[in-house]
Amino acid sequence: MGKVLAINSGSSSFKYKVFDLPNEDVLASGMADRIGIDGSSFEMKLANGEDHVQEVAIPDQETAVSLLLKALKQNGVVKDYDEIVGVGHRVVAGGENFKDSSIIDENNLHEVYDLAEYAPLHNPAEAAGIEAFMKLLPGVPEVAVFDTSFHTTLDPVQYMYSIPHEYYDKYRVRKYGAHGTSVRYVANRTAKLLGKDVKDLKIIVCHLGSGASVTAVKDGKSFDTSMGFSPLAGITMGTRSGDVDPSALQFIMNKENLSMDEMIDILNHKSGLLGLSGISPDMRDLKHNKDKYAQLARKIFINRIVRYVGAYITEMAGVDAIAFTAGIGEHDKRVRKGVMEALEFLGLDPDFDANETNGEKLISKPDSKIKALIVPTDEELMICRDVVRLAKLD
């Protein structure tokens, strides 16, 4: 039936997976790293376990795409480029323009570029990646899968900020959220594991990684989410602060003689677990560290998750399941345990033995009123399926 490429272009990286249709087997995966930076490299991992890495100059996205296409042939993933029937691209910001994943062509590519002001580090690189594929694989459908699209179902009560509405009217300043592709996959997978229709469930998805968010999913749709106008808001993250009183920021800026750009850089890159601990943004480095600030960082991380989960249970008037996903959610049993312990009074009966190990499964007891699960995310698979759906490849 053909192959679909799932692409995740960052500001300086280019990750990919190659899916074989219709069975959705992953034939190859890898990344181009440090694009436009000295010391760049290209990697391809094959399904048979072979791993090919080459140190090569990668000045831009088009070079990365060329290296990928060349490597696909060299390693026998495709014999001819005609086998590639679609390419899907993760794009951070879709604004209010894109309420669903969309086929991108020369007529609407500019919209992805124009949305750069909402995601300046990501959208330009992602648009450049789409443009490179258009040039090198002419005629192949290019599908953009937006992180924000899943959250366009939010009600104004959830997405409007309590600031003069003219800023929304003029500039569309509002909550957009992120991690939508991951949440969409995890919510549907959670429903399947529970043997229920996702439209009949109230689910809270805890996407806990270096970037972290909590999303309430009701009737199969995003009901509320912790990230805001940008991915900086919400819970504590690896290097991102999450929610902070703006007046505290003004106070710090005045004391330290900082510009707004400098303050935002601190909030994005020097805060979160890194800022709290003074040690590392990686939860694995803090897990067994006895330093009081390392332990405090872990406690705050768990507390902020619980705070949002509790709010969303109230907003939805209940919850059926809580799903843990992404790097920390899938691999840190102590974080999962901390969140579950805080919710025991609401009827979550944890299975702490099951929680001792990772992998997709139920980690609450069978009679638990609220189910808790580990559900590994698969954003690339969702991208592949959106390509199949929109390009009508099924």
C-alpha positions in Angstrom: 0.0 0.0 0.0 3.0 2.3 0.6 5.0 4.1 3.2 4.2 7.2 5.3 6.8 9.4 6.9 6.0 11.0 10.3 8.2 14.1 10.8 8.8 16.2 13.9 10.9 19.2 12.9 12.3 21.2 15.8 14.3 24.4 15.8 17.5 22.5 15.5 16.5 18.8 15.1 14.5 16.7 12.7 13.0 13.4 14.1 11.2 10.9 11.9 9.6 7.5 11.7 8.7 5.5 8.6 5.5 3.5 8.7 4.5 0.6 6.4 0.9 0.6 5.4 -1.6 -0.9 6.1 0.0 -2.7 9.1 1.6 0.4 10.6 4.9 -1.3 11.2 7.8 1.0 11.9 10.5 0.4 9.2 12.9 3.0 10.3 13.3 5.9 12.7 16.0 8.4 13.7 16.9 12.1 13.6 19.0 14.8 12.1 20.5 16.6 15.1 22.0 20.1 15.5 20.7 21.5 12.2 22.4 24.7 11.4 24.9 24.1 14.3 28.5 22.7 14.3 28.7 19.0 15.1 25.5 18.0 13.3 24.7 14.3 12.7 22.2 12.1 11.0 20.9 8.8 12.4 18.8 6.0 11.1 17.6 3.0 13.1 16.3 0.1 11.1 13.6 -2.4 12.2 16.3 -5.2 12.3 18.2 -3.3 15.0 20.9 -1.8 12.8 21.8 1.8 13.8 23.6 4.0 11.2 25.0 7.3 12.4 27.0 9.8 10.3 28.7 13.1 11.3 27.7 15.4 8.4 27.0 19.1 7.9 23.3 19.9 8.0 22.9 23.6 7.4 19.1 23.6 6.9 15.9 21.6 6.8 16.2 20.8 3.1 19.5 19.2 3.7 18.0 17.1 6.4 15.2 16.0 4.1 17.7 15.1 1.4 19.8 13.0 3.8 16.7 11.2 5.0 15.5 10.4 1.5 19.0 9.2 0.5 19.3 7.0 3.6 15.9 5.4 2.9 17.2 4.1 -0.4 20.7 3.2 0.8 19.3 1.1 3.6 16.5 -0.6 1.5 13.6 1.0 3.4 12.3 2.1 0.0 13.4 1.0 -3.5 11.8 4.0 -5.1 10.4 7.2 -3.8 7.1 6.4 -5.4 6.5 4.1 -2.4 6.1 7.1 -0.2 2.4 7.9 -0.3 2.3 10.7 2.3 4.2 12.7 4.8 2.9 14.0 8.1 4.4 16.8 10.1 4.0 17.7 13.7 3.4 21.5 13.9 3.2 23.2 17.3 0.9 26.2 16.6 -2.3 26.0 14.5 -3.9 29.0 16.2 -7.6 29.3 15.5 -6.9 28.7 11.8 -6.5 24.9 12.0 -9.2 23.1 14.0 -8.0 19.7 12.6 -4.9 18.3 10.9 -4.8 19.6 7.4 -3.3 18.9 4.0 -0.7 21.6 3.3 0.0 22.9 -0.2 1.3 26.1 -1.7 -2.0 27.8 -1.0 -1.9 27.5 2.7 1.7 26.9 3.6 2.0 30.7 4.3 -0.5 30.2 7.2 1.9 27.9 9.0 4.7 30.5 8.6 2.4 33.3 9.6 1.6 31.5 12.9 5.2 31.7 13.8 4.5 34.6 16.2 2.7 32.0 18.4 5.6 29.5 18.3 8.7 31.4 17.1 11.1 28.5 17.8 9.0 25.8 16.2 6.7 26.9 13.4 9.3 28.4 11.0 11.4 25.2 11.1 8.3 23.0 10.7 7.0 25.1 7.8 10.5 24.9 6.2 10.4 21.1 6.6 7.1 20.9 4.8 8.4 23.2 2.1 11.5 21.0 1.6 9.4 17.8 1.2 7.1 19.6 -1.3 10.2 20.4 -3.3 11.9 17.0 -3.1 8.8 14.8 -3.2 6.4 16.8 -5.5 2.9 15.5 -5.6 3.1 13.6 -2.3 0.4 14.7 0.2 1.9 16.8 3.0 -0.2 16.8 6.2 0.3 19.1 9.1 -0.8 17.7 12.5 -1.1 20.6 15.0 -0.4 20.4 18.7 -3.1 22.9 19.3 -5.9 21.4 17.1 -7.2 19.0 19.8 -7.7 21.9 22.1 -9.9 24.0 19.8 -12.9 22.3 21.4 -12.3 24.3 24.6 -15.1 26.6 25.6 -14.4 30.3 26.0 -14.9 29.9 29.7 -11.7 27.7 29.6 -9.6 29.5 27.0 -10.2 33.2 27.7 -7.9 35.1 30.0 -9.4 37.6 32.5 -7.8 40.6 30.7 -9.5 43.2 28.5 -11.3 41.2 25.7 -9.9 43.6 23.1 -6.6 41.7 23.3 -8.4 38.6 22.2 -10.4 40.4 19.6 -7.3 42.1 18.1 -4.5 39.6 18.7 -6.2 36.3 19.6 -4.5 36.1 23.0 -6.0 33.1 24.6 -5.2 29.6 25.9 -4.1 27.3 23.1 -2.6 24.4 24.9 -0.1 21.9 23.6 0.6 18.1 23.5 -2.7 17.7 21.7 -1.6 14.9 19.5 -0.2 12.9 22.4 -3.4 13.5 24.5 -5.6 12.5 21.6 -3.7 9.2 21.2 -3.6 8.5 25.0 -7.3 9.3 25.6 -8.4 7.0 22.8 -6.0 4.2 23.9 -7.2 4.6 27.5 -10.8 4.1 26.4 -9.8 1.0 24.4 -7.9 -0.5 27.4 -11.0 0.0 29.6 -13.3 -1.4 26.9 -15.3 1.8 26.7 -16.1 4.4 24.1 -14.0 7.5 24.7 -17.1 9.6 24.3 -18.6 8.0 27.4 -15.6 8.7 29.6 -14.1 11.6 31.6 -10.3 11.2 31.4 -7.4 13.2 32.7 -4.2 12.7 30.7 -1.0 13.6 32.6 1.7 14.1 29.8 4.7 14.3 32.0 8.0 14.8 30.3 10.6 17.6 30.0 7.6 19.5 28.8 4.6 18.6 30.9 0.9 19.2 30.9 -2.4 18.0 32.3 -5.5 17.8 30.1 -9.1 17.0 30.9 -10.8 15.0 28.2 -14.6 14.8 28.3 -16.8 13.2 25.6 -13.7 12.5 23.6 -12.8 16.2 23.4 -10.4 18.5 25.1 -12.3 20.1 28.0 -9.5 22.0 29.7 -5.7 21.9 29.7 -2.9 23.3 31.8 -0.6 24.9 29.1 -1.8 28.3 27.9 -1.0 30.9 25.2 2.4 29.1 25.1 3.8 25.9 26.5 5.2 27.9 29.4 2.1 27.9 31.6 0.7 25.2 33.8 2.6 22.7 35.9 6.3 22.6 36.8 8.4 21.2 34.0 12.1 20.4 33.3 13.3 23.9 32.7 9.9 25.7 32.4 8.3 27.4 35.4 4.7 26.8 34.8 2.3 29.2 36.5 3.9 32.3 38.2 2.2 35.5 39.5 3.1 38.2 36.9 3.7 40.7 39.7 6.5 38.4 41.1 8.1 38.6 37.7 7.9 42.4 37.6 9.4 42.5 41.1 12.4 40.3 40.0 12.9 42.2 36.8 13.1 45.5 38.7 15.5 44.0 41.3 17.7 42.3 38.7 17.4 44.9 35.9 16.1 42.3 33.5 14.2 42.9 30.2 11.0 41.0 29.5 12.9 38.9 26.9 15.5 38.0 29.5 12.8 37.1 32.0 10.9 34.9 29.6 14.2 33.1 28.8 14.7 32.4 32.5 11.2 31.1 32.8 11.7 28.8 29.7 15.3 27.6 30.2 16.4 28.1 33.8 13.3 27.4 35.9 11.2 24.3 36.7 13.1 21.3 38.1 16.4 22.9 37.1 15.7 26.2 38.8 14.2 24.7 42.0 16.9 22.0 42.5 19.9 23.9 41.2 21.0 20.5 40.0 19.3 19.2 36.9 16.2 19.5 34.8 16.0 15.7 34.5 13.8 13.9 37.0 16.1 10.9 36.9 19.0 13.0 38.3 16.8 14.1 41.2 15.1 10.8 42.0 17.7 9.5 44.6 19.4 12.8 45.4 19.2 13.6 49.1 19.7 17.3 48.6 16.8 19.2 50.1 16.1 21.3 47.0 16.2 18.2 44.8 13.5 16.6 47.0 11.6 19.8 47.1 11.6 20.0 43.3 10.1 16.5 43.1 7.4 17.4 45.7 6.4 20.6 43.9 6.3 18.7 40.6 3.8 16.2 42.1 1.9 18.9 43.9 1.2 20.9 40.8 0.0 17.9 38.9 -2.4 17.1 41.8 -3.6 20.7 41.8 -4.6 20.6 38.2 -6.0 17.1 38.4 -8.2 18.1 41.3 -9.4 21.2 39.5 -10.3 19.2 36.4 -12.2 16.6 38.4 -14.3 19.4 39.8 -14.7 21.1 36.4 -15.9 17.8 34.8 -18.0 16.8 37.9 -16.0 13.6 38.2 -13.4 11.5 36.5 -13.3 7.9 35.3 -9.6 7.4 34.5 -6.2 9.1 34.9 -3.6 8.2 32.4 0.2 8.8 32.9 2.3 9.2 29.8 5.5 10.6 28.3 9.0 10.2 29.8 8.3 10.8 33.5 4.7 9.5 33.4 5.8 6.3 31.8 9.0 5.7 33.8 8.9 7.3 37.2 6.9 5.1 39.6 7.4 7.5 42.5 5.8 10.4 40.7 2.8 8.2 39.7 2.6 6.9 43.3 2.6 10.4 44.7 -0.3 11.5 42.5 -2.3 8.4 43.1 -1.9 8.7 46.9 -3.2 12.2 46.8 -6.4 11.0 45.1 -7.2 8.0 47.3 -9.8 10.0 49.2 -11.7 10.4 46.0 -11.9 6.7 45.3 -8.7 5.9 43.5 -7.5 2.6 44.9 -3.9 2.2 43.7 -2.3 -1.1 42.9 1.2 -0.2 44.1 2.6 -3.6 43.1 1.6 -3.0 39.5 3.0 0.5 39.7 6.4 -0.9 40.6 7.1 -1.6 36.9 6.5 0.3 33.7 4.7 -0.5 30.5 1.1 -0.1 29.3 -1.2 -1.4 32.0 -3.7 -0.6 34.8 -2.1 0.5 38.0 -5.3 0.7 40.1 -7.2 -2.2 41.6 -10.1 -3.7 39.8 -12.8 -2.2 42.0 -11.2 1.3 42.1 -13.8 4.0 41.5 -11.2 5.9 39.5 -8.9 3.9 37.2 -5.3 4.8 36.8 -3.2 3.6 33.9 0.2 3.9 32.3 -0.3 4.5 28.6 2.8 5.1 26.5 2.2 7.8 24.0 2.7 7.5 20.2 2.5 10.8 18.5 4.1 9.5 15.3 1.4 6.9 15.0 -1.3 9.5 15.3 0.5 11.6 12.6 0.6 8.5 10.3 -3.1 7.9 10.9 -4.0 11.5 10.1 -2.1 11.2 6.8 -4.0 8.1 5.9 -7.3 9.8 6.9 -6.8 13.1 5.1 -5.0 11.8 2.0 -7.6 9.0 1.8 -5.1 6.2 1.7 -7.2 3.6 3.4 
